[in-house]
Amino acid sequence: MENFADRLVEAIKEKGNPICVGLDPRLDKIPAEIKRKAIAGGDKTPLAAAADAVLEFNKGTIDAVADLVPVVKPQIAFYEIFGHEGVRAYEETLKYAKEKGLITIADAKRNDIGSTAEAYAQAFLGEVSFFEDADEVITPIFDADSITINPYLGWDGVKPFVEECAKYGKGIFSLVKTSNPSSGDLQDLEMADGRSIYEVVGYLLDSWGANELGKSGYSFVGAVVGATYPEQAAKLREIMPHNIFLVPGYGAQGGGAEDVKPCFNKDGLGAIVNNSRGIIFAYEKFEMAPSEYGEAARRAVLEMKEDLARVL
């Protein structure tokens, strides 16, 4: 099974950029004609119609950028808000993105211990078997290429994900130093030895991924490191030279190309940079009609690609 990091690095090189498009749809920003189409006929529940509108919007975005970017990252909260219909749209979004040749990150930040962690890992990364006493059925569920996780429970909450990754060629991105303003409330606390908590987590991730390096020299155990804290990112890059960083905070949260530069290694690799609102709702920035969201998303990606190329 090909190492996830190798597949990701190959995709980045092929597309010529490390851009990750965050698929975080908001119903109030989806073009009116898509919503009208979703409710046409009146035979759907409001939740089903909303989920269909989200899925149609996502497909249009994916179609517009699939030849430009290597990765997409749907945030599951924007789908779960519509209940089981939203989860259906989430599954279909992941499936459609993969059909278009994109690597997928399920931004779900799952974590627990024991059998619960195993269930999360199987649902998002592996396969689930049914009816062993009859004709056994084995099937993937969400079948994402990778998932974001929370490391707070320690190794026994991470191990099941690592095992599924090794078995199925998948990847994980563990929270380390997040982009939100209050992340320092916990992550910057200083330990007795002078290290911050985020540094300790970085060392843990480095060890968790040490035996999982691909031919590219990178591990399928990745780290979430925000663009809004470039000094901390530089420290973490030294601690984790072989871990790929998933970098939120570019664009709407204030991070720019210079801020994300410390997340990369000298080879220009080692990170993917996420941009959600700045791409999928770029029609607002460019003062275009909402119906032109796909064209606007493509324009935003090209601008971001040029911006990142200045520093990589």
N, C-alpha and C positions, 0 to 999 in steps of 0.2 A: 504494500500500500504506500503510495507516494506521500511523503511528508507534507503536511499542510503549509508549512513555511516555504518549502520549495515551490509549491503551486502558487502561493501568493507572490513571491519574489518574481517568478516567471511572468505572472500577469501584470505586475507593475512595470517590468521591463518592456513587455509587449505593448502596453498602452502608453508608455513613456511618461508616466506620472503616478504618484501615490495617493490619488484622490479617492476618498470614500464618500459616497452620497448617502446621507441619512434620510431614510424614508419615514418622516414623522408627520403624516398627514393630519390636517385639522379641517374638519368639515366646513367651518365657516369661511375657509380660504380656497376651497375647491370650486372651480368654475360652475356657475349656475346651470349651464347646459348639461353638465355631467350629472348633477343632482336631479335635474328634471328627467333625464333619461332613466335614472335609477328608480324613480318613483312612478314612472309611467305604467299605466294599467291598474294601479291601485290594489294589486293582489299581494303585495309584500308587506311585512311588518316594517315599522320605521327602522328597527335595528338592521333588518336585512337590506333595506334600501340604502341606509348609511354605509354599510359594509361594502355593498356593490359600488357605491360612488367612490369610496376610498380605493378599492381595488382597481377601478377604471383609471383613476388619477395616477396611481402607482405605475400601472402599465404604460401610460402615456409618458411618464417621466423616464421610466426604464428605456423605452423605445428611443427617447431623445438622446440619452447619454451612454447607452450600452457600448457603443464603439469607441468611446472616449475614456471611460474610467474602468478600473479593475474590480471595484468592490462597492457593494451597497449594504446599508445597515438599517433595517427596519426596527424601530423602537416599539416594543410590544405594548407599552402602556397606551399608545394612540390607537390600538386595535382592541385591547381588552375592554376599553370604555364602551364598546358596543356588544359586550357579552360574547356568547358563543358564535354569533354571526361575525363579530370582529376577529375572533380567533380563526375562523374560516378564511377571512380575507388575508390574515397574516400568513397562513399556510400557503395560500395561493400566490401571494406576493413572493415568498421565498422560492416557490416552484417556478414562477415565471422568470424571475431574475436568473435562476440557474439555467433555464432553457435558453436564455439570451447570452449565456457564456460568462456570467458574472459570478464572482465569489461572494458569498453571503455571510453576514455576521448577524446572528440573532441577538439583538441588544435586549437581554432579559435579566441580566445580573442575578442569576440563580445561585443558590448555595444552601446547603444543609449538611447533615452528616448521615453516614450509614446508608440504609436502604432508600432514604428520601433523596439523598444526593445521587444515588445510582439511578433512581427513577427520572430525575431531572436530566441527567446526562444521556440516558437512553432515549428520552423523548426528543431532545433537541439534536443530538449528535449520532445516535446509534440506531438500533432496531429493537422492536418489541415483538415478542412471540405471544401467540394466543392459542388456546384450546389444544394443549399438548396431548389431551386424551383422545382427541379426534384428529382430523386432518390439520396438522400444525400450519399456522399462518405466521409468517415472519415479515414484518414490514417496517420501513422507516416512518416516522410520524412527521415532525417538522423538517427533518433532514437538512438542517442548516450546515454550512461548511464550518462554522465556528460560533462561539457564544461568549458573551461577557459574563463573568462570574465575580462574586464577592469573596475575598479570601479570609474574612474575619473569623471563621471557625477553624482555620488552620488546615494542616495537610489532610486530615481525614475527611474534610469537606471538599477538597480539591482532587484527591486521588481518583474518585470515580470518573471525573471528567477527563483526567489525563489518560486513564485506561481506555475510555471510549475513543479518545483522539488517536491513540496508538493503533487501535483496532480498525478504525474506519478512515484514517487519513484526515482527521478533523483538527480544529484548533480552538484554543481558549484565549481570552483576553481578560486578565484579572485586574481589578481596580487597584491602583497604587497611589497615584497623586491625581486627584480629580480636579476638574476645571472650575467648580463652583466656588463662590467667594468664601463660604464657611468651611471649606474642606480642611483648613488648618486647625479647626477646633479639635480635631482628633489626629489628623495625619501629620501635623507639624509638632506634636507633643514630643518633648525631648526625653530620651531614656537615660538611665543612670550612666551609661557609657558615652553619652554625648550625641548619639545618633538619634535622628527623628524616626517616628513610627513609619513614615513612608519609606525611609531608607532601609529599615529592617525588613519591611515587606518586599522591597526590591531585592535584597539579598536572598530572601526565601524563594522568590520567583526564579532567580538565577540558578539556585540549587534544584528547584523542581523541574527546570527545563534542561539541566546540564546533560542528561542522557538522551535527550530527544532532538538533537541537532540533525538537520537535513544536510544535503550536499551543498546547499547555499551557505551553510555556516550559521543558520538561524534555527531557533527552536519553535515548535508549535505552541509553546507556552508563551503567550504575549502579555503585554502590560498596557493598562489604560493610564496615560500620562497627559495631563492637560496642557494646551498651548499657552494658557494664561499664567503659567508659572515656569518661565524658561530657565531660571537659575536652578530650580529643583530638578527640572528635566535634564539639565546638563549633568548633575550629580548622578541621576538615575541611569543616564546613558553610560557612564563610567562603570557603574555597578552591574549593569545588565547589557554587556556588549552583544550578546547573542539572542536577545529577546526582541521581538518586533513590537513597537509601540503603536497603539491605537490612540490617536491624538484628537480629542475633542477640543472645542473652544475657539476654533478658527472662525472668523467672520462675525456672526451675530453676537458672540460672547466677547469679542474684542481682540482676539488673537490674530496676528498677521504672519507673513512669511518669515520675518526675522525671529518671531517668537517660537515658531516650530522648528527652526534650524537645529537647535541643540538636541532635538529628539532623534536626529539622524546620525548615522555613522559617517566616517570620512568617505566611504564608498557611495554615498548618496542614497543608501538603502537603510532599512531597519525601522521604518515607520510608515504608517498610512495616516492621512490627515482627513478627518471627517468634517463635512459641511452639510448641514441639514437645511434650515430655513433659508440660508443664503443661496441655495440652489433650487429647491423645489418650489419656493415662493419668490423666485427671482423676478417674476413679472412685476412685483411691487417696486423693487429697486429700479428697474429699467422703465417704469411707468408704461408698461405694456398692458394689453387687455388680458384678463384672467384666462381667456381661451387660448392665449399664446404661451401658456405656462411651459410647454415642452421646448419651444424655441428659446424662451428666456432661460430655462435650466441649462440648455446646451451652451448658450452664451456665457452664463455664469461659470460653467466648468472650464471653458476655454480661457476666461480671464484668470481663474484660480490657477490653472495649469501654468500660465505665463508668470503669474506672481510667484509661485513656488520655484519655478525654474531659475529665478534670479538668485536664489540662495542655495540651491542644491547642486 
